[in-house]
């Protein structure tokens, strides 16, 4: 293999890591030049192998993410074009990370990368992506040092989440030494036929080299991991660069296809569980309104406050997310209706969450929730949520033990991004006892317009109530934070639960405004 590729973990000298900055400042050698004849022979073989691997990938429905970034902007463009030429472009989804659009600015920074993920079986090709975006923002002083590190930390966990979900994460950094960059720019300035290849970003990187290089060094070191290695490619010799990039992609695809296995889903059985306190047992289910008049007065008071506050949130651009979890028949739908009745239709969206569709199954489980984040000033209400991974998927064995175990950290990182962006996040668990649930099931069966809301799955879930209580207690213990605590609402009295939700949402918006 051409010695144009250096993995950052190998950049050491006498047992001590040198860092990429030294590499960038000096450049690094390519030990041989590739003749036109050699290039043609190797290119033809690589093209066949790449297309074959791509076809096998599509048949196996395996996810692949390729990030191509670097200080060599033209080299990045040429590698992207090369992959489109050498592979079947119908199965390549290319996403170019330019300056964020007005819509993207209304969401957390990684929203645009999560929502752009390609389904399993296709290759998602990110150009610049989450590698270049924080460097650009730091150079423009849109991020300070702490925010830069926070962004990079979220990028690391994004890559880890994809890799843990079975995705191949390949990362190529195209580097052009400073002397070579100057030589090319000088030559193209004097060549009228070549000036079209020069863009502002070429001069900008050179002008800010002393600031660009340390940031790139920090980013590559922080985001280089066994699950998502960086491959740094010297762009001085274009033929060697092209072959190196193609081989990295081919080798990655071949390794992914070789290790693919079909693993059965696991369940909570067989796991030695940590004993978490039964937080649900501490909920005072005796809480209720004494009469209809007291309930109506409290409901109208808090609905009126919510109406005013949501108008203020719209004007101030304050977004909010409200999550409802709880037992079947606990009254989630009724509580949501009391919230939405106080708001204008344009200010909210209700997202009912059920079994994932085939499209959703073709992505990481968090993908479908990132898609539904609210725009500035709006509220998204989730009737069940991403917590299904650690509740129903855990209990029913729809997710392997390692999948729902790591979901706690993935969920916490997801929610921290929401909070850092200024989104108001509220999480409700509506709690009822087993007798009340039984009575509500019976009432549904005897009510014409509610019969469709009760079925065999409800009774099957009820039979596993003890397992769900264990899962819910662990969920609360591991995902309730100071900034986004769980609100455990007594719901044996539906009216009390509705007012409690109204009051909590109003108080949170009032505080945010």
C-alpha positions in Angstrom: 0.0 0.0 0.0 1.2 3.5 -0.8 2.7 5.1 2.3 0.4 8.1 2.0 -1.8 7.0 4.8 -0.9 7.6 8.4 -3.3 6.7 11.2 -3.2 9.2 14.0 -2.7 6.6 16.7 0.7 5.8 15.1 2.1 9.3 15.1 4.7 8.6 17.8 8.4 9.4 18.3 10.5 7.5 20.8 7.3 6.3 22.5 5.8 9.7 22.8 2.9 11.0 20.7 4.1 13.8 18.4 0.6 14.9 17.3 -0.8 15.9 14.0 0.4 19.4 14.2 4.0 18.4 13.5 2.8 16.3 10.6 0.8 19.2 9.1 3.7 21.6 9.5 6.2 19.3 7.8 4.1 17.2 5.5 4.9 13.5 5.3 6.7 11.5 2.6 5.1 9.2 0.0 7.8 6.6 -0.7 7.0 6.1 -4.4 5.4 7.7 -7.3 2.6 6.0 -9.3 3.0 6.0 -13.1 0.1 6.4 -15.4 0.3 2.8 -16.4 0.4 1.6 -12.8 -2.5 3.9 -11.9 -4.7 2.6 -14.7 -4.1 -1.1 -13.8 -4.8 -0.6 -10.1 -7.7 1.7 -10.7 -9.5 -0.8 -13.0 -9.1 -3.6 -10.3 -10.3 -1.3 -7.5 -13.3 -0.2 -9.4 -14.5 -3.8 -9.9 -13.9 -4.7 -6.3 -15.6 -1.5 -5.0 -18.8 -2.1 -7.0 -18.9 -5.7 -6.0 -18.5 -4.8 -2.3 -21.2 -2.1 -2.7 -23.6 -4.6 -4.2 -23.0 -7.1 -1.3 -23.5 -4.3 1.1 -26.8 -3.3 -0.4 -28.0 -6.9 -0.3 -26.9 -7.3 3.3 -28.5 -4.0 4.4 -25.5 -3.0 6.4 -25.0 0.7 7.3 -21.9 2.7 6.2 -20.8 6.2 7.0 -17.9 7.8 5.2 -16.6 11.1 6.4 -14.2 13.0 4.0 -12.7 16.2 5.3 -9.4 18.0 5.6 -7.5 21.1 4.8 -7.1 20.1 1.2 -10.4 21.3 -0.1 -9.8 20.5 -3.7 -8.5 17.0 -2.7 -11.7 16.4 -0.8 -13.8 17.3 -3.8 -11.8 15.2 -6.1 -12.0 12.1 -3.9 -15.8 12.5 -3.6 -16.1 12.8 -7.4 -13.8 9.8 -7.8 -16.0 7.6 -5.5 -19.1 8.6 -7.5 -17.2 7.6 -10.7 -15.7 4.4 -9.5 -18.8 3.2 -7.5 -22.5 3.0 -8.3 -23.7 6.5 -7.5 -27.3 5.3 -7.1 -26.3 3.8 -3.7 -24.3 6.8 -2.5 -26.0 9.5 -0.5 -23.7 12.5 -0.4 -24.2 15.3 2.2 -22.1 18.4 2.0 -21.7 20.4 5.2 -21.8 24.0 4.1 -22.7 26.9 6.4 -25.9 26.0 8.4 -29.2 27.0 6.8 -31.7 29.1 8.8 -33.6 25.8 9.5 -30.5 24.0 10.7 -29.7 26.9 13.0 -33.0 26.3 14.8 -31.8 22.9 15.9 -28.8 21.5 17.8 -25.7 21.4 15.7 -25.7 17.6 15.0 -29.3 17.6 14.0 -28.3 18.1 10.3 -26.0 15.0 10.4 -28.4 12.7 12.3 -31.3 13.5 10.0 -29.2 13.1 6.9 -28.2 9.5 7.7 -28.8 7.1 4.8 -30.7 3.8 5.4 -28.9 0.5 5.9 -27.5 -0.9 2.7 -26.5 2.5 1.3 -23.3 4.5 1.8 -23.8 7.9 3.5 -21.0 10.1 2.3 -20.4 13.2 4.5 -18.3 16.0 3.0 -16.7 18.1 5.7 -19.4 17.1 8.2 -18.9 17.3 11.9 -15.1 17.4 11.5 -14.9 20.8 9.6 -18.0 22.4 11.1 -16.6 23.0 14.6 -13.2 24.2 13.2 -15.0 26.7 11.0 -17.1 27.9 13.9 -14.1 28.3 16.2 -12.1 30.2 13.6 -15.1 32.5 13.1 -15.3 32.9 16.9 -18.9 31.5 16.9 -17.6 28.9 19.4 -15.3 29.5 22.4 -12.8 26.8 23.5 -15.3 25.2 25.9 -18.1 25.1 23.3 -15.6 23.7 20.7 -14.7 20.8 23.1 -18.4 20.2 23.8 -19.2 20.0 20.1 -16.3 17.6 19.6 -17.5 15.4 22.5 -20.9 15.1 20.9 -19.3 14.2 17.6 -17.4 11.4 19.3 -20.5 10.0 20.9 -22.4 10.3 17.5 -19.7 8.2 15.9 -19.8 5.7 18.8 -23.6 5.4 18.6 -23.4 4.6 14.9 -20.6 2.1 15.2 -22.2 0.4 18.2 -25.4 0.0 16.0 -23.3 -1.9 13.5 -22.3 0.8 11.1 -18.9 1.0 9.5 -17.6 4.5 10.2 -14.7 5.5 7.9 -13.0 8.8 8.2 -10.5 10.3 5.7 -8.6 13.5 6.3 -7.1 15.0 3.1 -3.9 16.9 4.0 -1.9 19.2 1.7 1.5 20.4 3.2 1.8 24.2 3.5 4.6 24.4 1.0 2.8 22.4 -1.6 -0.3 24.5 -1.0 1.6 27.7 -1.7 3.2 26.3 -4.8 -0.1 25.2 -6.3 -1.8 28.5 -5.5 1.0 30.5 -7.0 1.0 28.3 -10.1 -2.8 28.5 -10.5 -2.7 32.3 -10.0 -0.5 32.6 -13.1 -2.5 30.0 -15.1 -5.7 31.4 -16.5 -7.0 28.0 -17.3 -6.6 26.9 -13.6 -7.9 29.9 -11.8 -11.5 28.5 -11.7 -10.2 25.8 -9.3 -9.2 28.4 -6.6 -11.9 29.3 -4.1 -11.9 31.6 -1.1 -11.5 28.6 1.2 -8.1 27.8 -0.3 -6.7 31.2 0.6 -8.6 31.2 3.9 -7.0 28.0 5.1 -3.5 29.3 4.2 -4.1 32.6 5.8 -5.3 31.0 9.0 -2.9 28.1 9.0 -1.4 28.9 12.4 -4.9 28.7 13.9 -6.4 26.0 11.6 -3.6 23.4 12.3 -3.9 23.3 16.1 -7.7 23.0 15.9 -7.5 20.2 13.4 -4.9 18.5 15.6 -7.2 18.7 18.6 -10.2 17.5 16.7 -8.5 14.5 15.1 -6.8 13.4 18.3 -10.1 13.6 20.2 -12.2 11.8 17.6 -9.7 9.1 16.7 -11.0 5.9 18.4 -10.9 2.1 17.7 -14.5 2.3 16.5 -13.8 5.2 14.1 -10.2 5.6 13.1 -8.9 8.6 11.1 -6.9 7.9 8.0 -4.7 10.9 7.1 -3.8 11.1 3.4 -1.1 13.3 1.9 -2.5 15.0 -1.2 0.8 15.9 -2.8 0.7 13.0 -5.3 -2.8 12.8 -6.7 -2.6 9.3 -8.1 -1.3 7.9 -4.8 -3.9 9.9 -2.9 -6.7 8.5 -5.1 -5.6 4.9 -4.8 -5.1 5.2 -1.0 -8.6 6.6 -0.5 -10.2 3.9 -2.6 -8.3 1.2 -0.8 -9.4 2.5 2.6 -13.0 2.4 1.5 -12.7 -1.0 -0.1 -10.9 -2.5 2.9 -13.5 -1.2 5.3 -16.4 -2.6 3.2 -14.8 -6.0 2.9 -14.1 -6.2 6.7 -17.7 -5.1 7.4 -19.1 -7.8 5.1 -16.7 -10.5 6.5 -17.8 -9.9 10.1 -21.5 -9.5 9.6 -23.5 -11.8 11.8 -27.1 -12.2 12.6 -27.5 -12.0 16.3 -30.8 -12.8 18.1 -32.4 -10.2 20.2 -31.8 -10.5 23.9 -34.1 -9.8 26.8 -33.7 -8.8 30.4 -33.7 -12.4 31.5 -30.3 -13.9 32.2 -28.9 -10.5 33.1 -27.8 -9.9 36.7 -29.7 -6.7 37.3 -28.6 -3.9 39.5 -31.2 -3.2 42.2 -32.5 0.3 41.7 -35.1 1.7 44.2 -38.7 1.2 43.2 -39.4 4.8 42.6 -43.0 4.1 41.4 -43.9 2.7 44.8 -43.3 6.1 46.4 -45.8 7.9 44.1 -48.9 9.0 46.2 -51.8 7.6 44.2 -54.3 9.1 46.6 -53.8 12.5 45.1 -57.1 13.7 43.6 -59.5 16.6 43.2 -62.3 16.7 45.8 -65.0 17.8 43.3 -65.6 18.9 39.7 -65.6 22.6 40.5 -62.1 22.5 42.0 -60.8 20.6 39.0 -62.4 23.0 36.5 -61.0 26.1 38.3 -57.4 24.6 38.4 -57.6 23.4 34.7 -58.8 26.8 33.4 -56.2 28.7 35.4 -53.3 26.6 34.1 -54.6 26.4 30.5 -54.9 30.2 30.5 -51.3 30.5 31.7 -50.1 28.0 29.1 -51.9 29.9 26.3 -50.0 33.1 27.3 -46.7 31.4 27.8 -46.7 29.5 24.4 -47.4 32.8 22.6 -44.4 34.3 24.4 -42.3 31.2 23.5 -43.2 31.7 19.9 -42.2 35.3 20.0 -39.0 34.6 21.8 -38.1 31.6 19.8 -38.0 29.2 22.8 -38.6 25.6 21.8 -39.9 22.9 24.0 -40.3 19.1 24.1 -42.7 17.3 26.3 -42.4 13.5 26.7 -45.2 11.3 28.0 -44.5 7.8 29.2 -46.4 5.6 31.6 -48.6 2.5 31.9 -51.1 1.6 29.2 -54.4 3.4 30.0 -52.6 5.8 32.4 -54.2 8.8 30.6 -51.4 10.1 28.4 -53.8 11.0 25.6 -56.1 12.9 27.9 -53.3 14.9 29.4 -51.9 15.8 25.9 -55.4 17.0 24.8 -55.6 19.3 27.8 -52.2 20.8 26.9 -53.0 21.2 23.2 -56.4 22.7 23.9 -54.6 25.7 25.5 -52.4 26.3 22.5 -52.7 27.6 18.9 -52.5 24.8 16.4 -49.4 26.4 14.7 -47.5 26.3 18.0 -47.4 22.5 18.6 -47.1 19.1 17.1 -48.0 15.8 18.7 -45.9 12.8 17.7 -47.5 9.4 18.6 -44.8 6.8 18.8 -45.6 3.1 18.0 -43.6 0.2 16.5 -41.0 1.6 14.1 -41.8 1.6 10.3 -39.6 -0.2 7.8 -38.0 3.1 7.0 -37.3 3.8 10.7 -35.9 0.3 11.3 -33.4 1.0 8.5 -31.8 3.6 10.7 -30.4 4.0 14.2 -33.3 4.1 16.7 -32.7 7.7 17.6 -33.0 8.9 14.0 -36.7 9.0 14.0 -36.7 11.3 17.1 -34.1 13.7 15.8 -36.4 14.2 12.7 -39.2 15.5 14.9 -37.4 18.1 16.9 -39.3 21.4 17.0 -38.4 24.6 15.2 -37.7 27.8 17.2 -40.7 28.8 19.3 -42.6 25.6 18.8 -43.5 22.6 21.0 -43.2 18.9 20.2 -45.2 16.5 22.4 -44.2 12.8 22.2 -46.8 10.3 23.1 -44.1 7.7 24.1 -40.6 8.3 23.0 -37.0 7.2 22.7 -37.4 5.6 26.1 -39.1 2.7 24.4 -35.6 1.3 23.9 -35.1 0.8 27.7 -38.7 0.0 28.4 -40.8 -2.1 25.9 -37.8 -3.1 23.7 -35.9 -4.2 26.8 -38.7 -6.1 28.5 -40.1 -7.7 25.3 -36.6 -8.8 24.1 -36.8 -6.6 21.0 -33.3 -5.1 21.7 -30.3 -7.0 22.8 -29.0 -6.5 26.3 -26.0 -4.6 25.1 -28.2 -2.4 22.9 -30.5 -1.2 25.7 -27.6 -1.0 28.2 -25.7 1.5 26.0 -29.0 3.4 25.3 -28.9 5.1 28.6 -25.7 7.0 27.7 -26.9 7.6 24.2 -30.2 9.1 25.5 -28.3 11.3 28.0 -26.1 12.7 25.3 -29.1 13.3 23.0 -30.9 15.2 25.8 -27.8 17.2 26.7 -27.7 18.5 23.1 -31.3 19.5 23.4 -30.7 21.4 26.6 -27.5 23.0 25.4 -29.4 24.4 22.5 -31.9 26.0 24.9 -34.8 23.6 24.4 -37.1 23.2 27.4 -37.3 19.4 28.0 -40.0 17.9 30.2 -40.4 14.2 30.9 -43.6 12.7 32.5 -44.3 9.3 33.8 -48.0 8.8 34.5 -48.5 6.2 37.2 -51.5 4.1 38.0 -51.9 1.0 40.1 -52.8 -2.4 38.7 -56.4 -2.3 39.9 -57.0 1.1 38.2 -55.4 -0.2 35.0 -57.7 -3.3 35.0 -60.8 -1.1 35.5 -59.7 1.2 32.6 -59.1 -1.7 30.3 -62.7 -3.0 31.0 -64.1 0.5 30.5 -62.4 0.7 27.1 -63.9 -2.6 26.0 -67.4 -1.4 27.0 -67.1 2.0 25.2 -67.8 2.0 21.5 -65.4 4.7 20.4 -62.6 3.3 22.7 -62.6 -0.4 21.7 -59.9 0.1 19.1 -57.6 1.2 21.9 -57.5 -2.1 23.7 -56.1 -5.4 22.4 -54.2 -8.5 23.2 -50.8 -6.7 23.5 -52.2 -4.5 26.3 -53.1 -7.6 28.4 -49.8 -9.2 27.6 -47.9 -6.1 28.7 -50.0 -6.0 31.9 -49.0 -9.6 32.7 -45.4 -8.4 32.7 -46.1 -5.4 34.9 -43.4 -6.4 37.4 -40.7 -6.5 34.7 -41.9 -3.1 33.4 -41.7 -1.6 36.9 -38.1 -2.8 37.2 -37.2 -1.3 33.8 -39.0 2.0 34.6 -37.3 2.4 38.0 -33.9 1.9 36.3 -34.8 4.3 33.6 -35.7 7.0 36.1 -32.6 6.4 38.2 -30.2 6.5 35.2 -31.8 9.3 33.1 -33.2 11.8 35.6 -30.8 14.7 35.8 -31.0 18.1 37.4 -31.6 19.8 34.1 -34.1 17.2 32.9 -35.7 15.3 35.8 -38.5 12.8 35.5 -41.8 14.0 36.8 -43.7 11.1 38.3 -47.4 12.0 38.3 -50.1 10.2 40.3 -52.7 9.4 37.6 -55.3 7.2 39.4 -57.3 10.4 39.2 -57.1 11.5 35.6 -58.1 15.1 36.4 -55.2 15.4 38.9 -52.7 14.1 36.4 -53.9 16.5 33.7 -53.6 19.6 35.9 -50.2 18.4 37.2 -48.9 18.2 33.6 -50.4 21.6 32.8 -48.9 23.2 35.8 -45.5 21.7 35.3 -45.3 22.7 31.6 -46.4 26.3 32.4 -43.9 26.6 35.2 -41.0 25.4 33.0 -41.9 27.8 30.2 -42.3 30.7 32.6 -38.8 30.0 34.0 -37.4 29.8 30.4 -38.9 33.1 29.4 
